Amino acid sequence: MMSKIKRITAILLALIIILGVSGCSKQEEPVAAPAVPNPVKENIVEAFGVVKSIDIHNVNIGFAASVADVAVREGQKVKKDDVLMTLDIKDYSTEITAKQHELNAISLEIRKLQSKMIEADAAKSKDPDVKKLVNDLEYAEQIYQSSLKEQADKEKLYQSGVISKYEFDDFVKTVDDKKKAVDDLSYSLDITMHNKQIGNKELNDNISIQKERAASLEREIAVMKEKLNKSYMNGEQIISDVENGVVFELGYIEGDIVSPSKKALSIMNLDGMIVSANISEEFIKDVKIGQKVEIIPVADKSKKYNGTVKMIASRAEVRSGETVIPVEITIDNNDGFLMPEYNVDVEIFY
């Protein structure tokens, strides 16, 4: 009886020990930490922006020509004086030369008519003022005609690349000066002859008609030459007049006939870029011109650029159902990574 009680007691003790050990080994469930809200950036207006070039150079060819070669591709980077296209402008140059020859012929005809007027009044033609003006005009005309022939030779050298545009333009200025000397002497002779009543109405009328023709031709030639006198024209070549740019909207391929109404290409100046951003109207009150901005490109968020608010539009726009105000932001330290149309995040500090 005693041994049976001992066995029961031992079993109860064993159960107590097992239950105690099991209770001690059970781990407590972790208590969840209270949610902590994300930190709010104070004194900052955040927005999304796009990199834009505000300096666009459009290349237009306003005369008849054909495209001999295209040296660049869409999106290609270029620097100043890089060749973009080569044109065939022989027909255009020939047209200018033909008009110049016509003008020279008219000028000579005017001189002959003036001589006839003087000869028609032999007594007054012996006037020393008239004789000097006639001699001076004949000499100036010879100098001018000689310089025109030399100019034609210089133009061929320029178009072949033997001499620079600066050298050719400098020589053209000397030719223009010689032309002005002829015109001034011709005008002085006309005035002198009129004052001394040399000539007759028929000859005077004829001279006036020829001078009107000459003036019209001079205007036509000047307009044609001006179309060649562009910062992006170097003889038959179209060159970049931008130090650091990228080609876009390339309008022609080799062999195309140039249309005066169609643009040849455009160049974005990569040194003239800004960020265009839209600020929600509820935050625009905190944005002021001159505020500092941090620019973070979507293409590489490890990069950060400094900027400044440059412009705030005076009117709002509705974009995707939201009222926004466009702003422009300068890029103060672009290292060449940011390109036109890159997306960026901006933080405006106020």
Secondary structure, 3 states (H helix, E strand, C coil): CHHHHHHHHHHHHHHHHHHHHHHHHCCCCCCCCCCCCCCCCCCEEEEEEEEEECCEEEEECCCCCEEEEECCCCCCEEECCCEEEEEECHHHHHHHHHHHHHHHHHHHHHHHHHHHHHHHCHHHHCCHHHHHHHHHHHHHHHHHHHHHHHHHHHHHHHHCCCCCHHHHHHHHHHHHHHHHHHHHHHHHHHHHHHHCCCCCHHHHHHHHHHHHHHHHHHHHHHHHHHHHCCCCEECCEEECCCCEEEEECCCCCCCCECCCCCEEEEEEECCCEEEEEEEECCCHHHCCCCCEEEEEECCCCCCCEEEEEEEECCCCEEECCEEEEEEEEEECCCCCCCCCCCEEEEEEEC
